[in-house]
């Protein structure tokens, strides 16, 4: 299992309980476009090895990262924006009640460091 600590976060492989919590997060507009559903296919995707949960040092689920093709936006694929074999696509989500509180930079830095240390290109 890939696991890492960065910037006060623990990042580890997503488990089903964490995936089910994440798909039920409710973002307020205009960020409500990021709301998910607990569709079984969405849960399965989050358990395919490309999604990682982000826990605080206290063990609270605070977000997630995904890497590779699952991090790509479908519209971007249709427009041919994802080219090259020497890049790593990164997707992320932070628990809604934590957004807008100045935590974004450290959160993103943790995901970048984790991805650089553990992911291979061409996922």
Phi and psi in radians as a Rosetta constraint file:
Dihedral C 1 N 2 CA 2 C 2 CIRCULARHARMONIC -1.321 0.35
Dihedral N 2 CA 2 C 2 N 3 CIRCULARHARMONIC 2.289 0.35
Dihedral C 2 N 3 CA 3 C 3 CIRCULARHARMONIC -2.614 0.35
Dihedral N 3 CA 3 C 3 N 4 CIRCULARHARMONIC 2.434 0.35
Dihedral C 3 N 4 CA 4 C 4 CIRCULARHARMONIC -2.710 0.35
Dihedral N 4 CA 4 C 4 N 5 CIRCULARHARMONIC 2.711 0.35
Dihedral C 4 N 5 CA 5 C 5 CIRCULARHARMONIC -1.972 0.35
Dihedral N 5 CA 5 C 5 N 6 CIRCULARHARMONIC 2.333 0.35
Dihedral C 5 N 6 CA 6 C 6 CIRCULARHARMONIC -2.707 0.35
Dihedral N 6 CA 6 C 6 N 7 CIRCULARHARMONIC 2.284 0.35
Dihedral C 6 N 7 CA 7 C 7 CIRCULARHARMONIC 0.859 0.35
Dihedral N 7 CA 7 C 7 N 8 CIRCULARHARMONIC 0.853 0.35
Dihedral C 7 N 8 CA 8 C 8 CIRCULARHARMONIC 1.199 0.35
Dihedral N 8 CA 8 C 8 N 9 CIRCULARHARMONIC 0.376 0.35
Dihedral C 8 N 9 CA 9 C 9 CIRCULARHARMONIC -2.193 0.35
Dihedral N 9 CA 9 C 9 N 10 CIRCULARHARMONIC 2.592 0.35
Dihedral C 9 N 10 CA 10 C 10 CIRCULARHARMONIC -1.929 0.35
Dihedral N 10 CA 10 C 10 N 11 CIRCULARHARMONIC 2.176 0.35
Dihedral C 10 N 11 CA 11 C 11 CIRCULARHARMONIC -2.006 0.35
Dihedral N 11 CA 11 C 11 N 12 CIRCULARHARMONIC 2.190 0.35
Dihedral C 11 N 12 CA 12 C 12 CIRCULARHARMONIC -2.552 0.35
Dihedral N 12 CA 12 C 12 N 13 CIRCULARHARMONIC 2.899 0.35
Dihedral C 12 N 13 CA 13 C 13 CIRCULARHARMONIC -0.936 0.35
Dihedral N 13 CA 13 C 13 N 14 CIRCULARHARMONIC 2.435 0.35
Dihedral C 13 N 14 CA 14 C 14 CIRCULARHARMONIC -1.171 0.35
Dihedral N 14 CA 14 C 14 N 15 CIRCULARHARMONIC 2.408 0.35
Dihedral C 14 N 15 CA 15 C 15 CIRCULARHARMONIC -1.963 0.35
Dihedral N 15 CA 15 C 15 N 16 CIRCULARHARMONIC 2.960 0.35
Dihedral C 15 N 16 CA 16 C 16 CIRCULARHARMONIC -1.110 0.35
Dihedral N 16 CA 16 C 16 N 17 CIRCULARHARMONIC -0.689 0.35
Dihedral C 16 N 17 CA 17 C 17 CIRCULARHARMONIC -1.077 0.35
Dihedral N 17 CA 17 C 17 N 18 CIRCULARHARMONIC -0.744 0.35
Dihedral C 17 N 18 CA 18 C 18 CIRCULARHARMONIC -1.160 0.35
Dihedral N 18 CA 18 C 18 N 19 CIRCULARHARMONIC -0.734 0.35
Dihedral C 18 N 19 CA 19 C 19 CIRCULARHARMONIC -1.049 0.35
Dihedral N 19 CA 19 C 19 N 20 CIRCULARHARMONIC -0.743 0.35
Dihedral C 19 N 20 CA 20 C 20 CIRCULARHARMONIC -1.146 0.35
Dihedral N 20 CA 20 C 20 N 21 CIRCULARHARMONIC -0.610 0.35
Dihedral C 20 N 21 CA 21 C 21 CIRCULARHARMONIC -1.154 0.35
Dihedral N 21 CA 21 C 21 N 22 CIRCULARHARMONIC -0.792 0.35
Dihedral C 21 N 22 CA 22 C 22 CIRCULARHARMONIC -1.098 0.35
Dihedral N 22 CA 22 C 22 N 23 CIRCULARHARMONIC -0.754 0.35
Dihedral C 22 N 23 CA 23 C 23 CIRCULARHARMONIC -1.176 0.35
Dihedral N 23 CA 23 C 23 N 24 CIRCULARHARMONIC -0.235 0.35
Dihedral C 23 N 24 CA 24 C 24 CIRCULARHARMONIC -1.746 0.35
Dihedral N 24 CA 24 C 24 N 25 CIRCULARHARMONIC 0.055 0.35
Dihedral C 24 N 25 CA 25 C 25 CIRCULARHARMONIC -1.117 0.35
Dihedral N 25 CA 25 C 25 N 26 CIRCULARHARMONIC 2.521 0.35
Dihedral C 25 N 26 CA 26 C 26 CIRCULARHARMONIC -2.150 0.35
Dihedral N 26 CA 26 C 26 N 27 CIRCULARHARMONIC 1.868 0.35
Dihedral C 26 N 27 CA 27 C 27 CIRCULARHARMONIC -1.548 0.35
Dihedral N 27 CA 27 C 27 N 28 CIRCULARHARMONIC 2.493 0.35
Dihedral C 27 N 28 CA 28 C 28 CIRCULARHARMONIC -1.411 0.35
Dihedral N 28 CA 28 C 28 N 29 CIRCULARHARMONIC 2.678 0.35
Dihedral C 28 N 29 CA 29 C 29 CIRCULARHARMONIC -1.014 0.35
Dihedral N 29 CA 29 C 29 N 30 CIRCULARHARMONIC 2.532 0.35
Dihedral C 29 N 30 CA 30 C 30 CIRCULARHARMONIC -1.523 0.35
Dihedral N 30 CA 30 C 30 N 31 CIRCULARHARMONIC 0.068 0.35
Dihedral C 30 N 31 CA 31 C 31 CIRCULARHARMONIC -1.488 0.35
Dihedral N 31 CA 31 C 31 N 32 CIRCULARHARMONIC 0.040 0.35
Dihedral C 31 N 32 CA 32 C 32 CIRCULARHARMONIC -1.112 0.35
Dihedral N 32 CA 32 C 32 N 33 CIRCULARHARMONIC -0.260 0.35
Dihedral C 32 N 33 CA 33 C 33 CIRCULARHARMONIC -1.106 0.35
Dihedral N 33 CA 33 C 33 N 34 CIRCULARHARMONIC -0.297 0.35
Dihedral C 33 N 34 CA 34 C 34 CIRCULARHARMONIC -1.586 0.35
Dihedral N 34 CA 34 C 34 N 35 CIRCULARHARMONIC -0.047 0.35
Dihedral C 34 N 35 CA 35 C 35 CIRCULARHARMONIC -1.118 0.35
Dihedral N 35 CA 35 C 35 N 36 CIRCULARHARMONIC 2.477 0.35
Dihedral C 35 N 36 CA 36 C 36 CIRCULARHARMONIC -1.961 0.35
Dihedral N 36 CA 36 C 36 N 37 CIRCULARHARMONIC 3.085 0.35
Dihedral C 36 N 37 CA 37 C 37 CIRCULARHARMONIC -2.120 0.35
Dihedral N 37 CA 37 C 37 N 38 CIRCULARHARMONIC 2.819 0.35
Dihedral C 37 N 38 CA 38 C 38 CIRCULARHARMONIC -1.603 0.35
Dihedral N 38 CA 38 C 38 N 39 CIRCULARHARMONIC 0.707 0.35
Dihedral C 38 N 39 CA 39 C 39 CIRCULARHARMONIC -1.061 0.35
Dihedral N 39 CA 39 C 39 N 40 CIRCULARHARMONIC 2.353 0.35
Dihedral C 39 N 40 CA 40 C 40 CIRCULARHARMONIC -0.962 0.35
Dihedral N 40 CA 40 C 40 N 41 CIRCULARHARMONIC -0.601 0.35
Dihedral C 40 N 41 CA 41 C 41 CIRCULARHARMONIC -1.164 0.35
Dihedral N 41 CA 41 C 41 N 42 CIRCULARHARMONIC -0.651 0.35
Dihedral C 41 N 42 CA 42 C 42 CIRCULARHARMONIC -1.150 0.35
Dihedral N 42 CA 42 C 42 N 43 CIRCULARHARMONIC -0.723 0.35
Dihedral C 42 N 43 CA 43 C 43 CIRCULARHARMONIC -1.095 0.35
Dihedral N 43 CA 43 C 43 N 44 CIRCULARHARMONIC -0.800 0.35
Dihedral C 43 N 44 CA 44 C 44 CIRCULARHARMONIC -1.032 0.35
Dihedral N 44 CA 44 C 44 N 45 CIRCULARHARMONIC -0.730 0.35
Dihedral C 44 N 45 CA 45 C 45 CIRCULARHARMONIC -1.054 0.35
Dihedral N 45 CA 45 C 45 N 46 CIRCULARHARMONIC -0.700 0.35
Dihedral C 45 N 46 CA 46 C 46 CIRCULARHARMONIC -1.219 0.35
Dihedral N 46 CA 46 C 46 N 47 CIRCULARHARMONIC -0.217 0.35
Dihedral C 46 N 47 CA 47 C 47 CIRCULARHARMONIC -1.882 0.35
Dihedral N 47 CA 47 C 47 N 48 CIRCULARHARMONIC 0.204 0.35
Dihedral C 47 N 48 CA 48 C 48 CIRCULARHARMONIC -1.480 0.35
Dihedral N 48 CA 48 C 48 N 49 CIRCULARHARMONIC 0.055 0.35
Dihedral C 48 N 49 CA 49 C 49 CIRCULARHARMONIC 1.731 0.35
Dihedral N 49 CA 49 C 49 N 50 CIRCULARHARMONIC -0.080 0.35
Dihedral C 49 N 50 CA 50 C 50 CIRCULARHARMONIC -1.781 0.35
Dihedral N 50 CA 50 C 50 N 51 CIRCULARHARMONIC -0.122 0.35
Dihedral C 50 N 51 CA 51 C 51 CIRCULARHARMONIC -1.856 0.35
Dihedral N 51 CA 51 C 51 N 52 CIRCULARHARMONIC 2.460 0.35
Dihedral C 51 N 52 CA 52 C 52 CIRCULARHARMONIC -2.326 0.35
Dihedral N 52 CA 52 C 52 N 53 CIRCULARHARMONIC 2.358 0.35
Dihedral C 52 N 53 CA 53 C 53 CIRCULARHARMONIC -1.432 0.35
Dihedral N 53 CA 53 C 53 N 54 CIRCULARHARMONIC 2.647 0.35
Dihedral C 53 N 54 CA 54 C 54 CIRCULARHARMONIC -2.066 0.35
Dihedral N 54 CA 54 C 54 N 55 CIRCULARHARMONIC 2.120 0.35
Dihedral C 54 N 55 CA 55 C 55 CIRCULARHARMONIC -1.972 0.35
Dihedral N 55 CA 55 C 55 N 56 CIRCULARHARMONIC 2.563 0.35
Dihedral C 55 N 56 CA 56 C 56 CIRCULARHARMONIC -1.283 0.35
Dihedral N 56 CA 56 C 56 N 57 CIRCULARHARMONIC 2.976 0.35
Dihedral C 56 N 57 CA 57 C 57 CIRCULARHARMONIC -1.106 0.35
Dihedral N 57 CA 57 C 57 N 58 CIRCULARHARMONIC -0.326 0.35
Dihedral C 57 N 58 CA 58 C 58 CIRCULARHARMONIC -1.535 0.35
Dihedral N 58 CA 58 C 58 N 59 CIRCULARHARMONIC -0.022 0.35
Dihedral C 58 N 59 CA 59 C 59 CIRCULARHARMONIC 1.557 0.35
Dihedral N 59 CA 59 C 59 N 60 CIRCULARHARMONIC 0.151 0.35
Dihedral C 59 N 60 CA 60 C 60 CIRCULARHARMONIC -1.401 0.35
Dihedral N 60 CA 60 C 60 N 61 CIRCULARHARMONIC 2.431 0.35
Dihedral C 60 N 61 CA 61 C 61 CIRCULARHARMONIC -1.250 0.35
Dihedral N 61 CA 61 C 61 N 62 CIRCULARHARMONIC 2.051 0.35
Dihedral C 61 N 62 CA 62 C 62 CIRCULARHARMONIC -2.027 0.35
Dihedral N 62 CA 62 C 62 N 63 CIRCULARHARMONIC -0.206 0.35
Dihedral C 62 N 63 CA 63 C 63 CIRCULARHARMONIC 3.034 0.35
Dihedral N 63 CA 63 C 63 N 64 CIRCULARHARMONIC -2.942 0.35
Dihedral C 63 N 64 CA 64 C 64 CIRCULARHARMONIC -2.656 0.35
Dihedral N 64 CA 64 C 64 N 65 CIRCULARHARMONIC 2.802 0.35
Dihedral C 64 N 65 CA 65 C 65 CIRCULARHARMONIC -2.263 0.35
Dihedral N 65 CA 65 C 65 N 66 CIRCULARHARMONIC 2.613 0.35
Dihedral C 65 N 66 CA 66 C 66 CIRCULARHARMONIC -2.330 0.35
Dihedral N 66 CA 66 C 66 N 67 CIRCULARHARMONIC 2.662 0.35
Dihedral C 66 N 67 CA 67 C 67 CIRCULARHARMONIC -2.306 0.35
Dihedral N 67 CA 67 C 67 N 68 CIRCULARHARMONIC 2.588 0.35
Dihedral C 67 N 68 CA 68 C 68 CIRCULARHARMONIC 1.561 0.35
Dihedral N 68 CA 68 C 68 N 69 CIRCULARHARMONIC -2.647 0.35
Dihedral C 68 N 69 CA 69 C 69 CIRCULARHARMONIC -1.059 0.35
Dihedral N 69 CA 69 C 69 N 70 CIRCULARHARMONIC -0.596 0.35
Dihedral C 69 N 70 CA 70 C 70 CIRCULARHARMONIC -1.154 0.35
Dihedral N 70 CA 70 C 70 N 71 CIRCULARHARMONIC -0.282 0.35
Dihedral C 70 N 71 CA 71 C 71 CIRCULARHARMONIC -1.508 0.35
Dihedral N 71 CA 71 C 71 N 72 CIRCULARHARMONIC -0.143 0.35
Dihedral C 71 N 72 CA 72 C 72 CIRCULARHARMONIC -1.425 0.35
Dihedral N 72 CA 72 C 72 N 73 CIRCULARHARMONIC 2.534 0.35
Dihedral C 72 N 73 CA 73 C 73 CIRCULARHARMONIC -1.470 0.35
Dihedral N 73 CA 73 C 73 N 74 CIRCULARHARMONIC 2.222 0.35
Dihedral C 73 N 74 CA 74 C 74 CIRCULARHARMONIC -0.916 0.35
Dihedral N 74 CA 74 C 74 N 75 CIRCULARHARMONIC -0.719 0.35
Dihedral C 74 N 75 CA 75 C 75 CIRCULARHARMONIC -1.081 0.35
Dihedral N 75 CA 75 C 75 N 76 CIRCULARHARMONIC -0.586 0.35
Dihedral C 75 N 76 CA 76 C 76 CIRCULARHARMONIC -1.180 0.35
Dihedral N 76 CA 76 C 76 N 77 CIRCULARHARMONIC -0.625 0.35
Dihedral C 76 N 77 CA 77 C 77 CIRCULARHARMONIC -1.112 0.35
Dihedral N 77 CA 77 C 77 N 78 CIRCULARHARMONIC -0.758 0.35
Dihedral C 77 N 78 CA 78 C 78 CIRCULARHARMONIC -1.089 0.35
Dihedral N 78 CA 78 C 78 N 79 CIRCULARHARMONIC -0.537 0.35
Dihedral C 78 N 79 CA 79 C 79 CIRCULARHARMONIC -1.572 0.35
Dihedral N 79 CA 79 C 79 N 80 CIRCULARHARMONIC 0.039 0.35
Dihedral C 79 N 80 CA 80 C 80 CIRCULARHARMONIC 1.256 0.35
Dihedral N 80 CA 80 C 80 N 81 CIRCULARHARMONIC 0.517 0.35
Dihedral C 80 N 81 CA 81 C 81 CIRCULARHARMONIC -1.401 0.35
Dihedral N 81 CA 81 C 81 N 82 CIRCULARHARMONIC -0.311 0.35
Dihedral C 81 N 82 CA 82 C 82 CIRCULARHARMONIC -1.775 0.35
Dihedral N 82 CA 82 C 82 N 83 CIRCULARHARMONIC 1.635 0.35
Dihedral C 82 N 83 CA 83 C 83 CIRCULARHARMONIC -2.252 0.35
Dihedral N 83 CA 83 C 83 N 84 CIRCULARHARMONIC 2.720 0.35
Dihedral C 83 N 84 CA 84 C 84 CIRCULARHARMONIC 1.736 0.35
Dihedral N 84 CA 84 C 84 N 85 CIRCULARHARMONIC 2.578 0.35
Dihedral C 84 N 85 CA 85 C 85 CIRCULARHARMONIC -1.757 0.35
Dihedral N 85 CA 85 C 85 N 86 CIRCULARHARMONIC -0.049 0.35
Dihedral C 85 N 86 CA 86 C 86 CIRCULARHARMONIC -1.889 0.35
Dihedral N 86 CA 86 C 86 N 87 CIRCULARHARMONIC 0.559 0.35
Dihedral C 86 N 87 CA 87 C 87 CIRCULARHARMONIC -2.260 0.35
Dihedral N 87 CA 87 C 87 N 88 CIRCULARHARMONIC 2.743 0.35
Dihedral C 87 N 88 CA 88 C 88 CIRCULARHARMONIC -2.220 0.35
Dihedral N 88 CA 88 C 88 N 89 CIRCULARHARMONIC 2.022 0.35
Dihedral C 88 N 89 CA 89 C 89 CIRCULARHARMONIC -1.374 0.35
Dihedral N 89 CA 89 C 89 N 90 CIRCULARHARMONIC 2.427 0.35
Dihedral C 89 N 90 CA 90 C 90 CIRCULARHARMONIC -2.257 0.35
Dihedral N 90 CA 90 C 90 N 91 CIRCULARHARMONIC 2.233 0.35
Dihedral C 90 N 91 CA 91 C 91 CIRCULARHARMONIC -2.003 0.35
Dihedral N 91 CA 91 C 91 N 92 CIRCULARHARMONIC 2.749 0.35
Dihedral C 91 N 92 CA 92 C 92 CIRCULARHARMONIC -2.718 0.35
Dihedral N 92 CA 92 C 92 N 93 CIRCULARHARMONIC 2.850 0.35
Dihedral C 92 N 93 CA 93 C 93 CIRCULARHARMONIC -2.687 0.35
Dihedral N 93 CA 93 C 93 N 94 CIRCULARHARMONIC 2.427 0.35
Dihedral C 93 N 94 CA 94 C 94 CIRCULARHARMONIC -2.018 0.35
Dihedral N 94 CA 94 C 94 N 95 CIRCULARHARMONIC 2.483 0.35
Dihedral C 94 N 95 CA 95 C 95 CIRCULARHARMONIC -0.905 0.35
Dihedral N 95 CA 95 C 95 N 96 CIRCULARHARMONIC 2.293 0.35
Dihedral C 95 N 96 CA 96 C 96 CIRCULARHARMONIC -0.911 0.35
Dihedral N 96 CA 96 C 96 N 97 CIRCULARHARMONIC -0.675 0.35
Dihedral C 96 N 97 CA 97 C 97 CIRCULARHARMONIC -1.276 0.35
Dihedral N 97 CA 97 C 97 N 98 CIRCULARHARMONIC -0.125 0.35
Dihedral C 97 N 98 CA 98 C 98 CIRCULARHARMONIC -1.742 0.35
Dihedral N 98 CA 98 C 98 N 99 CIRCULARHARMONIC -0.176 0.35
Dihedral C 98 N 99 CA 99 C 99 CIRCULARHARMONIC -1.293 0.35
Dihedral N 99 CA 99 C 99 N 100 CIRCULARHARMONIC 2.667 0.35
Dihedral C 99 N 100 CA 100 C 100 CIRCULARHARMONIC 1.299 0.35
Dihedral N 100 CA 100 C 100 N 101 CIRCULARHARMONIC 0.317 0.35
Dihedral C 100 N 101 CA 101 C 101 CIRCULARHARMONIC -2.070 0.35
Dihedral N 101 CA 101 C 101 N 102 CIRCULARHARMONIC 0.325 0.35
Dihedral C 101 N 102 CA 102 C 102 CIRCULARHARMONIC 1.366 0.35
Dihedral N 102 CA 102 C 102 N 103 CIRCULARHARMONIC 0.284 0.35
Dihedral C 102 N 103 CA 103 C 103 CIRCULARHARMONIC -1.698 0.35
Dihedral N 103 CA 103 C 103 N 104 CIRCULARHARMONIC -0.116 0.35
Dihedral C 103 N 104 CA 104 C 104 CIRCULARHARMONIC -1.080 0.35
Dihedral N 104 CA 104 C 104 N 105 CIRCULARHARMONIC -0.786 0.35
Dihedral C 104 N 105 CA 105 C 105 CIRCULARHARMONIC -1.062 0.35
Dihedral N 105 CA 105 C 105 N 106 CIRCULARHARMONIC -0.866 0.35
Dihedral C 105 N 106 CA 106 C 106 CIRCULARHARMONIC -1.096 0.35
Dihedral N 106 CA 106 C 106 N 107 CIRCULARHARMONIC -0.652 0.35
Dihedral C 106 N 107 CA 107 C 107 CIRCULARHARMONIC -1.105 0.35
Dihedral N 107 CA 107 C 107 N 108 CIRCULARHARMONIC -0.862 0.35
Dihedral C 107 N 108 CA 108 C 108 CIRCULARHARMONIC -1.129 0.35
Dihedral N 108 CA 108 C 108 N 109 CIRCULARHARMONIC -0.723 0.35
Dihedral C 108 N 109 CA 109 C 109 CIRCULARHARMONIC -1.048 0.35
Dihedral N 109 CA 109 C 109 N 110 CIRCULARHARMONIC -0.685 0.35
Dihedral C 109 N 110 CA 110 C 110 CIRCULARHARMONIC -1.093 0.35
Dihedral N 110 CA 110 C 110 N 111 CIRCULARHARMONIC -0.761 0.35
Dihedral C 110 N 111 CA 111 C 111 CIRCULARHARMONIC -1.166 0.35
Dihedral N 111 CA 111 C 111 N 112 CIRCULARHARMONIC -0.662 0.35
Dihedral C 111 N 112 CA 112 C 112 CIRCULARHARMONIC -1.142 0.35
Dihedral N 112 CA 112 C 112 N 113 CIRCULARHARMONIC -0.780 0.35
Dihedral C 112 N 113 CA 113 C 113 CIRCULARHARMONIC -1.104 0.35
Dihedral N 113 CA 113 C 113 N 114 CIRCULARHARMONIC -0.741 0.35
Dihedral C 113 N 114 CA 114 C 114 CIRCULARHARMONIC -1.106 0.35
Dihedral N 114 CA 114 C 114 N 115 CIRCULARHARMONIC -0.827 0.35
Dihedral C 114 N 115 CA 115 C 115 CIRCULARHARMONIC -1.056 0.35
Dihedral N 115 CA 115 C 115 N 116 CIRCULARHARMONIC -0.737 0.35
Dihedral C 115 N 116 CA 116 C 116 CIRCULARHARMONIC -1.126 0.35
Dihedral N 116 CA 116 C 116 N 117 CIRCULARHARMONIC -0.650 0.35
Dihedral C 116 N 117 CA 117 C 117 CIRCULARHARMONIC -1.392 0.35
Dihedral N 117 CA 117 C 117 N 118 CIRCULARHARMONIC -0.470 0.35
Dihedral C 117 N 118 CA 118 C 118 CIRCULARHARMONIC -2.110 0.35
Dihedral N 118 CA 118 C 118 N 119 CIRCULARHARMONIC -0.328 0.35
Dihedral C 118 N 119 CA 119 C 119 CIRCULARHARMONIC -1.723 0.35
Dihedral N 119 CA 119 C 119 N 120 CIRCULARHARMONIC 2.555 0.35
Dihedral C 119 N 120 CA 120 C 120 CIRCULARHARMONIC -1.775 0.35
Dihedral N 120 CA 120 C 120 N 121 CIRCULARHARMONIC 2.646 0.35
Dihedral C 120 N 121 CA 121 C 121 CIRCULARHARMONIC -1.234 0.35
Dihedral N 121 CA 121 C 121 N 122 CIRCULARHARMONIC 2.680 0.35
Dihedral C 121 N 122 CA 122 C 122 CIRCULARHARMONIC 1.435 0.35
Dihedral N 122 CA 122 C 122 N 123 CIRCULARHARMONIC 0.410 0.35
